[in-house]
Amino acid sequence: MQTAPKSARNLGALEDTALIAMIREGHEAAVRTLVQRHNRRLFRVARAVLQDDTDAEDVVQEAYLRAFASLDGFRSESSFSTWLTRIALNEAFGRLRKRRVRGRTTDIEAIEQTSAAVIRFPSLPQHNPETDLAREQIRQLLERCVDELPDPFRVVFILRDIEGMSTEEVATQLSIRPETVKTRLHRARRLIRAALSNRVAAAFSDLFPFDGQRCVDMACRLCLRLKAAGLLPAREI
């Protein structure tokens, strides 16, 4: 029996560190595996900052490009996911600063003191064909609710409640105090979760998906850019 080429092997079971070692040797299949593993988190955090799918996708691609171009700077002192998320956040915040050409800044204290109206939704029964459409509509509504959160609250909410990062991890990523993370998360939850029943809240895990063909296409575009930059061999290993 012939040995399957590396590009066709099941690399999904490998740890990030093993994939990174393969990437340093020029293995394109490892790049694709690593990209598809972390795409959703990076897309979510970038979109939390920029509130635009296209801009967020651009940020994800740039974050990967920067990461793979500077793998020698990754010392494994933190997880690769944490390192990559920091790169994506820096890129997203940089784009946000450029977008604010008029120099407007958000008065966080004023926002925190503002009362927000909360919309309440009825509970839905368990999954069945009759409720599938309703659940999809509610998922879209939840995404809009998250988009409408003030910027500082939205980023914390995405990182903590949707991505499941710890308070300390979020504080490190955003360079703020853990107490500030807790305060902003509390405000965000009050604006969103108080408006939703437990059954609807279960849809949070499906917010802002970045998978399927969209995820594969991202990996393909990134590999082309890595080859153009000389960071991957022209032919797949």
C-alpha positions in Angstrom: 0.0 0.0 0.0 1.4 3.4 -0.9 1.9 6.1 1.7 -0.6 9.0 1.4 1.1 12.3 0.5 1.4 14.7 3.3 -1.1 17.1 1.8 -3.7 14.3 2.0 -3.0 13.1 5.6 -5.3 13.8 8.4 -3.5 16.6 10.2 -6.4 17.6 12.3 -5.3 15.6 15.3 -1.9 17.3 15.4 -1.2 20.0 18.0 -0.5 23.5 16.8 3.2 23.2 17.7 3.5 20.1 15.4 1.8 21.9 12.6 4.0 25.0 13.1 7.1 22.8 12.8 5.8 21.4 9.5 5.0 24.9 8.3 8.6 26.0 9.0 9.6 23.2 6.6 7.2 24.5 3.9 4.3 22.1 4.2 1.2 23.8 2.6 -1.2 21.2 4.0 -0.2 22.2 7.5 -0.9 25.8 6.7 -4.4 25.0 5.5 -5.1 22.9 8.6 -3.9 25.6 11.0 -5.8 28.3 9.2 -9.1 26.4 9.2 -8.6 25.6 12.9 -8.4 29.2 14.0 -10.4 31.0 11.3 -13.6 31.4 13.3 -12.1 32.9 16.4 -10.0 35.4 14.4 -13.0 36.3 12.3 -15.2 36.8 15.3 -12.8 39.1 17.2 -11.9 41.1 14.1 -15.6 41.6 13.3 -16.3 42.5 16.9 -13.9 45.5 16.4 -14.8 46.5 12.8 -18.5 45.3 12.5 -17.9 44.5 8.8 -17.6 41.0 7.3 -15.3 42.1 4.5 -13.0 44.1 6.7 -12.9 41.3 9.2 -12.0 38.8 6.6 -9.2 41.0 5.3 -7.9 41.3 8.9 -7.8 37.5 9.3 -5.8 37.1 6.2 -3.4 39.8 7.1 -3.0 38.3 10.6 -2.1 34.9 9.2 0.3 36.5 6.8 2.1 38.4 9.5 2.1 35.4 11.8 3.6 33.0 9.2 6.1 35.7 8.2 7.4 36.0 11.8 7.1 32.4 13.1 10.7 32.8 14.4 9.2 35.4 16.8 6.8 32.8 18.3 8.5 31.5 21.4 5.7 29.3 22.7 5.5 31.3 25.9 1.8 31.5 25.3 -0.4 29.4 23.1 -0.2 29.9 19.3 -3.9 30.8 19.4 -3.3 33.6 22.0 -0.4 34.9 19.9 -2.4 34.8 16.7 -5.4 36.5 18.4 -3.2 39.4 19.5 -1.9 39.9 16.0 -5.5 40.0 14.6 -6.7 42.4 17.3 -3.7 44.7 16.6 -4.5 44.7 12.9 -8.2 45.3 13.5 -7.6 48.1 16.0 -5.2 49.7 13.5 -7.8 49.7 10.8 -10.3 51.1 13.2 -8.0 54.0 14.0 -7.5 54.7 10.3 -11.3 54.6 9.8 -11.9 57.3 12.4 -10.5 60.1 10.3 -12.3 62.7 12.2 -10.7 61.7 15.5 -13.9 60.8 17.2 -13.4 58.7 20.3 -16.1 56.9 22.4 -16.8 58.2 25.8 -17.0 54.9 27.6 -18.1 56.4 30.9 -21.0 58.2 29.3 -22.0 54.9 27.6 -21.9 53.0 30.8 -24.2 55.5 32.5 -26.8 55.3 29.6 -29.8 53.2 30.1 -30.5 50.9 27.1 -33.9 49.6 26.1 -34.1 45.8 26.2 -36.3 43.8 23.8 -37.7 40.6 25.3 -38.3 37.5 23.2 -40.7 34.6 23.8 -39.2 31.2 24.4 -39.2 28.8 21.5 -39.9 25.0 21.8 -37.2 22.5 21.2 -35.9 22.0 17.6 -38.4 20.8 15.1 -39.1 21.6 11.5 -41.6 24.3 12.4 -39.1 26.3 14.5 -36.0 26.0 12.3 -36.8 29.2 10.4 -37.6 31.1 13.6 -34.3 30.0 15.1 -32.4 31.2 12.1 -34.1 34.6 12.3 -33.3 34.9 16.0 -29.7 34.0 15.3 -29.5 36.9 12.8 -31.2 39.1 15.3 -28.7 38.2 18.0 -25.9 39.1 15.6 -27.5 42.5 15.1 -27.8 42.9 18.9 -24.1 42.2 19.3 -23.2 44.6 16.5 -25.1 47.3 18.3 -23.2 47.0 21.6 -20.7 49.9 22.3 -17.3 49.0 20.9 -15.5 48.2 24.2 -18.4 46.0 25.4 -18.7 44.2 22.1 -15.1 43.0 21.9 -15.1 41.8 25.5 -18.4 40.0 25.0 -17.1 38.2 21.9 -13.9 37.1 23.6 -15.5 36.0 26.9 -19.0 34.7 26.1 -18.7 33.6 22.5 -15.0 32.5 22.3 -14.9 31.3 26.0 -11.6 33.1 26.9 -10.9 33.7 30.6 -11.1 37.1 32.2 -7.3 37.2 32.5 -6.8 36.2 28.8 -9.1 38.9 27.7 -7.4 41.5 29.9 -4.1 40.5 28.4 -5.3 40.6 24.8 -6.9 44.1 25.3 -4.3 45.5 27.7 -6.9 46.4 30.3 -7.4 45.3 33.9 -9.4 42.1 34.7 -11.8 44.3 36.7 -12.5 46.4 33.6 -13.1 43.2 31.7 -15.7 42.1 34.3 -17.4 45.5 34.3 -17.7 45.6 30.5 -18.9 42.0 30.3 -21.5 42.7 32.9 -22.8 45.7 30.9 -22.8 43.8 27.7 -24.7 40.9 29.2 -27.2 43.3 30.7 -27.9 44.7 27.3 -28.2 41.4 25.5 -28.8 38.4 27.8 -31.5 40.0 29.9 -33.4 40.3 26.5 -33.2 36.6 25.7 -34.6 33.4 27.1 -32.3 30.5 27.9 -33.4 28.7 24.8 -32.6 31.6 22.5 -29.3 32.2 24.3 -28.1 28.7 23.2 -27.8 30.1 19.7 -24.8 32.2 20.8 -22.4 29.4 19.8 -23.5 29.8 16.1 -23.0 33.6 15.8 -20.8 34.9 13.0 -19.9 31.5 11.5 -16.8 31.3 9.4 -16.6 27.8 8.0 -17.3 25.6 5.0 -16.2 26.8 1.6 -15.6 30.3 2.9 -13.0 28.9 5.3 -11.3 26.7 2.6 -11.2 29.7 0.2 -9.4 31.8 2.9 -6.8 29.1 3.2 -6.3 29.0 -0.6 -5.8 32.7 -0.8 -3.4 32.8 2.1 -1.3 30.0 0.6 -1.0 31.9 -2.7 0.1 35.0 -0.8 2.6 33.0 1.3 4.1 31.5 -2.0 4.3 35.0 -3.5 6.1 36.2 -0.4 8.5 33.3 -0.6 7.2 31.8 2.7 6.0 28.6 1.1 7.5 26.6 -1.8 5.9 27.1 -5.2 4.9 23.4 -5.2 3.1 21.8 -2.3 5.2 19.5 -0.2 
